Amino acid sequence: MDTYAQKKLQEEKVFKDPVHSYVHVRDQVIWDLVGTREFQRLRRIKQLGTAYLVFHGAEHSRFNHSLGVYEIVRRIVDDVFKGRPEWDEEERLLVLCAALLHDLGHGPFSHAFENVFETDHEDFTRQILLGDTEVNKVLNRVSVDFPEKVAQVIEKTYPNELVVSLISSQIDADRMDYLQRDAYYTGVSYGHFDMERILRVMRPRDYGVIIKSSGMHAVEDYIMSRYQMYLQIYFHPVSRSAEAILNNILMRAKQLCQQGYAFKQEPTHFHSFFKGNVTLEQYLALDESIMLAYFQFWMDEEDTILRDLCRRFVNRDLFVHIDLNPEEEPERYAWLIEQVKSAGFDPDYYVKADSTSDLPYDFYRPGVVTTKRPIYLKMPSGEIRELAEQSHIVSTIAENIKTDYKVYYPKEIDFL
């Protein structure tokens, strides 16, 4: 009789997926995890946060993405790695579960939410995996130490580096899914690359995945896709404007609650967040649908700042921006704040400085500490070479780290 870890469904289940055509599930454990309340909650957390206010198709969820990451990892371990001596088949279920559950702890509008309430989605992922949850009950049926192993893979502390690298590295299933999925739902072409080719040339090693040198150009395309997606989608200034307003709504609501303000619609779901003593159950009870409902309610509040900020977010009446680094141009920044004050706005809630930067590929540089292992190529001679050494395209992109500084403010202030 099969153990629970080995148990297969009588008939394969599939999810129709716009990126991977189908997501295939044969393992009972995976099917049971998908059905848990904690995993189903990811349907109510958008993958791209406020980006739907810029790209109207970007309504996809972390549920979509998590299934996609699982499917890529399933294809790697079942089709590419199977039978290779470097791959331990005993790790298969572990890496599939980690792939499926890697985003389990994300909160609503992840980044703005975490900034205000100082929560950590990785910490809540661990709590969900190890706490009194439906997910934990499923994992615990595999073995008593299995939930902890899954947590270690997601936290990158699991001793088998190859297993970790499939979920988190510079060419992992997480990135390969979100680049393609986000490109599909935003309607852009930047995120498309030849994943089929990359999967064919991946090879397992004790320290992680390496790529056959014949697949270098497919990897160059992947790096370029990531570079373009960050510039054009993830760092889009209008999406960042919406996030700035969202951030300030939560800050204002928190301040009002601490001052004893009498809300018309009491923010019951937020009380523990305002006080900084959130339980796992309270965290899981708050999703984006509930947050948006509160924003609708707060459009009728007596407090003019909260009311106005909620109106702006709900009706997409967003802030405009200028390119400005307050540290490099403090006088210009101080002048902008004075203009905002003169127009009757509180700069604490109507001026937001923001900066973004990303390193598309982190390569080895003597004397520079990095936590990211480079992508390695296996040359025809058998020699292992680092990607940036072989690719002029990648080395050029990797050297180009640009930080973008912007300051957001109400469009009613027309002084430029």
N, C-alpha and C positions, 0 to 999 in steps of 0.2 A: 504494500500500500504506500502510495506517495506521501511524503510529508507535505505540509502546507507550502513550504518554500518551493517545492517542485511541482505543485499541483497546476495543471493546465485546464483552461476552459474547454468544455465539450466542443465548442465551435468558436473559431476566432472572431473577436469583436473588432469592428473598424469604426473610426471617426473620419468622416469626409473632411478633408483639409485643403484649403486653397493653395497652400505652399507646398505641401508634401504629397498631395493627392489623397493619400490615406494614412492614418495613424493606426498601426496594427497592435492589438493586445491579445496575447495568448495566455499570459500568466495570471492566475487567480489573484495573487497578491496585488498586482498592478490594477486590475479591474476593481478590487475592493477599495484600494486607495483613492481611485478616481471618484468613487461613490461616497466618500466621507464628507461631512459637512464642512470641514476645514478646507478641503480641496475645492469643493463646489463654491465656496465663498470667493475664490479667485475669479469667478465669472463677474463679480461686482467690483473688481479693481481693474481699471484701465491700464493697459501696458504702457501707454505713452502719456499718461497724466493729462495735462492741459492741452496737448497738441491737437486734440479734436477741434479746438477753437480756431485752429489755423488750417488743418487738413481735415475736411469734414468726414472723410472715410476712416479716420483713425480712432474708431470706436472699439477696437479689438481689446481683448482682456488678457490678463496674466494666465488665465485658464487656457486660452488658445496657445499662448507661448509655451507654457509648461508641457503641454502635450507634444508640441513640436520638438522641444529639446529632448524629451523622452524618445521620440521616434528617431531622431538622428543618432542618439546613443545606441538605440536598439539595432539600427542598421550597421553601426560600426562593430558592435560586439558579436552580432549574429552573422554578418555577411563578410566583414573585412578581417576581423581579428580571430575568428573561430578557427581552431586548429593550429594556430601559430604558437610556438613554444613559449614565447614571451608573455602570452596572455593566459591568465588563470581563470578557467571557466567558473570556478567557485565564486568569483567576484561579480559575475554577471547580474544577478538579482540586486545586489547592493548598488551597483552603478546605475541600474535602471530606476530604482527607487529614488536615489539621490537626484537624478536628472528630472524626474517627475516633480519632486517636492522642493527643488532648490529655491523657489520664490515664495514658499508657503507663508512667510511672515510679513510680506509687504502690506503696508497700510494704505488707506485711501490717499490718492495724489501723493505718492510716496515721499518725494524729496521735500516739498513745502511742509508737509505734515511733520516729518522728522525734524526739520529745522526749528519749528516752533515748540514742539513738545519733547524734543530731545529723546525720542524713541529710537530704537535700533531694530530694523526689520530682521537682521541676522540673529539678534538675541531672541526675538519672538519666534523665528523659525525653529530655533533650538527648543524653546518652551513648548511649541506645538508638537514637535517630534517626541519630546520626553515627558510631557505633562499628561493630565487626565483628559485625553482627546480620543476621538475615533481613529485618527491617524496612528496614534501610539498603540492603540489596541490591535490594529492590523499588523503593524511592524513587530509588535511583541509576540505575535503568534508565530513569526518566523523563528525568533530566538530572543532570549531576554536581553542579550547585548546588541541586538540588531538595530534598535532605534538609535543607540549611541554611535554605532558605526556609520549610519546614514548621516547623522549630525556631523561627524568628523569629516566625512567626504565633502559635505557642503561648506564646512568651515576651513577646509584645506589643511587639516591636521592629521588626516588618515595616513598611515605609514606607507601605503602603496601609492607612489607619486603618479603612476600611470592612470590609476582609477580617478584620482583628483583631476588630472589634466584633461580628461574628457569633459568635465563639467566646468573647469575653471583654468584657463591658460590663454595664451595669445591666439590660439586657433582651436577653440572649443565648440561644443555643440550649442551652448548658450548663445554665443555671438553669431554662429552660423544661422541659427533660427531667427533671432531678433532682427538681424540686418535684412534678411529676405522678407520676413513677415511685416516689419514696419514699412519697408519699401512698397510692398503690395498694398497695404491699407492706406498709405498716404498717397499712393498713385505716382510715385517717382521711380526712376530707373536706376538711381545710384546704388542701391543696396543689392542689386543682382550680381551674382558671380557663379562660377561653375562648381557648385558644391559636389555634383556627381564625380567630377574629376578629382577633387580634393579627397573625397572618401576613398576612391580607388587607389590613391598613392599614399595613404596614411599607413604607417607601420608602428607596431607597439615596441617599446623598449622599457626597461625597468624605470627609467627616469622620466618617461612621458612619451608622447607621440613624436615621431619624426616623419618627414615627407620625402619621398623619392624625388630626386632632383628634376626628373622629367615633368613633375607637377609644379615646378616653381612659378610658372606664369599664371597658373590658376590661383596660387597663393598671393601673387602680386595683385591680381584682380580683387581678391578678397580684402587685402589691406587697403587698397584704393577705395573700395566700397565703404569700408568703415570710416575712412577719412572723410569721404563726401557726405555720408549720412550724418556724421556729427556736425559738420559745418552747415548743412542745409536743413536738417530735420531736428536733431536733438538740441541744437543751440539756436533754434529759430527765435529771433527777438520778440515776435508776437506771442509765441508760446511762453517765453520767459516773462513777458509783461503780465500775462494771465496768472502765472505762478507767483509773481510779485504781489498781485492783488489778493490772491488766495492766501498767501503768507500773512498779509496784513489783516485780512478778515479774522484769521485765527488768533493773531496777536491781540487784536482789539477785543474779541470776545473773551479771551483769557483775562485781559486787564479789567474789563467790566465785571467779570465774575469775581475777581479778587477784590474789587472795590465795593461789592455788595449790590451792584446794579440789579434792579428788578426787571428781568426779561419778560416780555409778553409771552414768548415761547421759551420756557426754561430749557437750557441746553443740557438736559439730563445725560445724554450720551457722552458729553464732553467733561463732566465734572471731575472724573478721576484723572483725566488727562491734564486739566487745569491744575490739579493738586499734586500731580506727579506720583500718584500711587495706583497705577493702572494694573488691574488683574488681567490674566490671559482671556478670561471670558468677556470682560469689558472691551478688550482690544479687538477680539473677533466679532463683537457685536456692531462695530462701527465700520461701515463701508461707504463707498462713494455715493450710493443712492441716498443714504441717510444724511450725509453731509450736504448734498445738494438740496435736500428737503429743508434742512435748517437754513440754508442761504435764502431760500424762498420765503420762509417765515420771517427771517431777520430783515427783509426788505420793508417790513412794516414796523420795525422797532423805533422807539423814541430817540435813541442815540443816533445822531446824524451821521457820524463817521461809519459805524457798522452798517447802517441802512444804505448809505451811498456806496460803500465798497461792495456789498452784496448785490446791489442793483447793477453795478458795473460788471461784475463777474457773470451774473446770470444772463444779462442782456448783451454781453460782449462789448461793453463800452470801455475799452482797455486803455492803459497808459501808453503814451508815446515815449520815445527814447532819444538820447543823444549819445554819441561816442565820447565817453569821459571816464578817466581814471582819477578818482578823488585824491589819491595819494600824490599823483604827479601834477595835478592841477587843482590844488586846494582852494585857490582864490575863485576860480571859475565855479567850482562846486558850491562854495559858500554863497556866491552870487545867485546861483540857481535856487538854493534854499530860500534866500530872501525873496525871490520872485514868487515862489510857492506860498510863502507866508503872506505876502502882500495881496495875493489873490484869495486869501481866506482859507487856505488849506493847511492842515497840520502836517509839517514835513515828516514827522515820525511815521505817518501812515500814507503819505502821498509822494514821498521820494524814496526810491529804492535803488541803491547801487548794486551792481551785479557783475560778476566776472565768470568767464568760462574758459577752460582749456582742456585739451585732450592730446594724448600721445598715441597716434595710430598704431605705432609699433615700437616697443622698447627693446633696444638691442644692447649688446654688451659693450661697455666702454670702460677702459681701465681707470680705476679710481672712483667710478660712479656706482653707488649702491642701488640695486634694483631688486625688487621681490619677484619680478616677472621673468621666468625662464624664456630665453629667446626661442624662436622657431629654428629647428635644425633640419638641414637637408642631407640626405644620403646620396653621395656622389657615385657615379658608375664604378669608381675604384674601390668603393666601400668606405671611403673617408667621410667623416661627418663634418659638415661646414655650417656655420651660422648664416641665416638667410641674408642679412644685410651685407655680408661679405661678397655674396654672389649676385645680388640684385641691385643694380644702380637705382632703379625706381624706388625700392623700399628704403635704401640708405638715404636717399634724398628726402623722402617723406618723413623718415624717422628723425632727421636733423631739424625739421621744421616744426617747432613747438610754439604756437601762437596763442597768447591769452587775449581774449576779447573783453573789453570793459565797456559797460553801458550804464547809464543812469535813467531810470524810468520816472515819469511824472504825468499829471493829468493833461490831456490834450487841450483843455480849456486855456491853458497858459501858453499863449502864442507870442513868444518874445524873440524867436530866432528867425 
